Amino acid sequence: MEILRKQFLRHVGQTSPSPLMIEVARAEGIYFYAPDGRRYVDLISGVSVSNVGHGNREVVEAVCAQARDYMHVMVYGEMVERPQVNYAAALAELLPAPLESVYFVNSGAEAVEGALKLAKRYTHRTEIVSFLNAYHGSTHGAMSVMGGEDFVGAYRPLLPDTRKLRYNAFEDLAQITERTACVLVEPVQGESGVRPPVPGFLEALRARCSEVGALLIFDEIQTGFGRTGEMFALSKYGVVPDILCLAKALGGGMPLGAFVSSGEIMAGLQSDPPLGHITTFGGHPVCCAAGLAALNYIRKHDLARLAEPKGRLFEELLADHPAVCEIRRSGLLLAVELGSSERLYRAMELLREAGYLSDWFLFCDTAFRISPPLTITEEQVRACCAEIRAGVLDKL
C-alpha cells in the first residue's frame, strides 16, 4: 500500500498539495471500501455523479453488454450508434420543448464550452454573462465564466467580453443587453454552498434574456438527474432555458457530458463553418449505454421524487444541533453551515475518522457537502445523522 501511495504522488498529476490519500478497493451502494476492509459512507457521490449508487448492477450489465458489442468506432456525429440515439431520444422525451437536440461530449466543462460556442454562433454576438461564485469547469472558456477570481487569476488572459452579475440580484439583470450572446447560470448554485434561487429570480432572468434576444443557458451539471427532487431543476423552478448543460450523473458513473438545445439552434454548428464543434470520444457508446441504464433506474425507482423527503430528513436530523448555523438545501443537495473555516476543516478530519467522505465547496469553506447517492435509504439517513452528530458535531 505504501508503494502504491508513493507511486500515486510521483506519477499521477496532483490537484492540491494535500490529497485525501484514501485508497479505494471497491464500492457498493452508498459505501466504498479501503483495502483493509474499512468502510466509508460516500456523502458526496463523486460530486453528484453516482446518483444510482456504486456498482449498480443494471449499469454494470449495460456497460459489459455494450463493450462486448463495440466501443469506439469513429469520431462523434458520423456513425449511427444505437446507444447514443436511444439515450438522446430518452432525454428529449423527458425535457420540455424545444430542448430536443443532444450533443454528447466527454465532461461538464466540455458541455459548457460547446454551449458557449453555440450561443455565439447562433446570435452572432460576443458578450457572455455569468454569475459570481459560479463554477462551470476548468478549461479556459469555462474558467472565463467562473465566478471566483482566486481560481482564475493565475491563468489570465482568458476569454474577453465577459460580465459577471450577482446571483439573485434582480437589479443586475439590466446589465444583460442586446450585446449579450448568452447568460450562463446554475439554477441552484452548487459551489457557492448550495444557493437556490429566490422566488421569481429565474423567471425574471428568462424574461430579460427573451427581451434582448440573448440565449439562456442552464448549467445542470450538478443538479440534473434527480438531485434537487425533480429529474431536472428546470422543472422544479418552471423555467426553460435555450441550452441545457449536463454531465456528472449523465453517464451513470462513466465520463459523459452533453449540451441540449432546439434543432434550430443546434444546426448552427453544421455549417459556416462545417464541423463547428467536433469531438473524438464524445458520446462514447459504453458511456451512453451506462447513462441510459442509470436514467432508467432513476425512473423505475422514482429516485428523483424521493430525493426531496430524504434531503428533508437530513435537514431535520441535523439542523437543530448547536454546531450547525444553517442548512441550505435543494432536494438531496445540502450545505451544512458551520460558520467558520476552522470548524469546517476540523469537521473534515472528524468525518474521515468516523468513516465518512464529504468535502467543502469551492466558494464556501465554512460548510460541508451532503449529496449521497439517491439510493440512500431512510434507515441509512438516520444512521448517518446519528453518527455525524455524535462523531463530528458534538466534538466541534
Buried (B, 14 or more C-beta within 10 A) or exposed (E): EEEEEEEEEEEEEEEEEEEEEEEEEEBEBBBBBBEEEEEBBBBBBBBBBBBBBBBBEBBBEBBEEBEEEEEEEEBBBEEEBEBBEEBBEBBBEEBBEBBBBBBBBBBBBBBBBBBBBBBBBBBEBEBBBBBBBBBBBBBBBBBBBBBBEEBBEEEEEBBEBBBBBEBBEEEBBEBBBEBBBBBBBBBBBBBBBBBBBEEEBBEBBBEBBEEBEBBBBBBBBBBBBBBBBBBBBBBBBEBBBBBBBBBBBBBBBBBBBBBBBBEEBBBBBEEEEEEBBEBEBBBBBBBBBBBBBBBBBBBEBEBBBBBBBBBBBBBEBBBEBEBBBBBBBBBBBBBBBBBEEEBBBBBBEBBBEBBBBBBBBBBBBBBBBBBBBBBBEEEBBEEBBEBBBEBBBEEB
